[in-house]
């Protein structure tokens, strides 16, 4: 069952709050895996159901043409991609849109830990 818009917004705010906590503690400058492990730890502490390194099967017509991995899928509702890049680009947004479309999800968060403030 899909979450209501209000619950989805509340969940996304909770996730962003946890990501901000991780970013404040660690700061910028690490590789994505460091932030991924720290954020997974926060999700576990908060008892948020999540899949880490979730596999998305990509299909073309009736053929499975490959797999992609996403950093997190939280409560089977929100896709989260972590980045440590100096600038976000259109390719990051296009990638997220493709993920959302492929597995029929409504919300994705791209979190960039490379700057002084979480983006």
C-alpha positions in Angstrom: 0.0 0.0 0.0 1.4 3.4 -1.0 1.8 6.0 1.6 -0.3 9.1 1.6 1.3 12.3 0.3 1.5 13.6 3.9 3.2 10.5 5.2 5.5 10.4 2.2 6.5 14.1 2.9 7.0 13.3 6.6 9.2 10.3 5.8 11.3 12.3 3.3 11.8 15.0 6.0 12.9 12.4 8.5 15.4 10.9 6.0 16.8 14.3 5.2 17.1 15.1 8.9 19.1 11.9 9.4 21.3 12.7 6.4 22.0 16.2 7.8 23.0 14.6 11.1 25.4 12.3 9.3 26.8 15.2 7.3 27.2 17.4 10.4 29.1 14.6 12.2 31.4 13.5 9.4 31.6 16.6 7.2 32.5 16.6 3.5 35.5 14.8 2.0 34.8 11.1 2.2 33.8 8.6 -0.4 30.1 7.7 -0.8 30.4 4.3 1.0 31.4 6.1 4.3 28.2 8.1 4.2 26.2 5.1 3.1 27.3 3.1 6.1 26.6 5.9 8.5 23.2 6.6 7.1 22.3 2.9 7.2 23.3 2.9 10.8 20.9 5.9 11.5 18.1 4.1 9.6 18.6 1.0 11.8 18.6 3.1 15.0 15.4 4.8 13.9 13.9 1.4 12.9 13.2 2.6 9.4 12.7 -0.4 7.0 15.2 -0.1 4.2 17.1 -2.0 1.5 20.7 -1.0 1.0 22.2 -1.4 -2.5 18.8 -2.4 -3.9 18.7 -4.0 -7.3 16.5 -2.5 -10.0 15.9 -4.8 -13.0 15.8 -2.9 -16.3 13.5 -4.2 -19.0 13.2 -3.4 -22.6 9.8 -4.7 -23.9 9.9 -8.4 -22.7 13.6 -8.6 -22.3 15.6 -8.0 -19.1 18.5 -6.0 -20.3 20.4 -5.4 -17.1 20.4 -4.3 -13.5 21.1 -1.1 -11.7 21.8 -0.6 -8.0 20.4 2.2 -5.8 21.9 3.2 -2.5 18.7 2.8 -0.5 15.0 2.2 -0.9 13.3 3.3 2.4 10.0 1.8 3.4 9.6 0.5 -0.1 8.7 4.1 -1.1 11.6 6.4 -1.4 14.8 5.9 -3.5 17.9 7.5 -2.1 21.1 8.1 -4.1 24.1 9.4 -2.3 26.7 11.5 -4.1 30.0 13.1 -3.3 30.4 15.4 -6.3 31.5 19.0 -6.6 28.5 19.8 -8.8 25.2 18.0 -9.3 24.4 17.5 -13.0 21.5 16.7 -15.2 22.7 13.1 -15.5 22.1 12.6 -11.7 18.5 13.8 -12.1 18.0 11.7 -15.3 19.3 8.6 -13.5 16.9 9.2 -10.6 13.9 9.7 -12.9 14.8 6.5 -14.7 15.0 4.6 -11.4 11.6 6.0 -10.2 9.9 5.1 -13.5 11.5 1.6 -13.7 10.2 0.5 -10.2 7.2 2.7 -10.1 8.1 4.9 -7.1 6.9 8.5 -6.5 9.9 10.1 -4.7 13.6 10.0 -5.0 16.2 11.9 -3.0 19.7 12.7 -4.3 21.9 13.7 -1.4 25.3 15.2 -2.1 27.7 15.1 0.9 30.6 16.8 -0.9 29.9 20.4 0.2 29.9 22.3 3.5 26.1 21.9 3.6 24.3 18.8 2.5 22.6 19.3 -0.9 
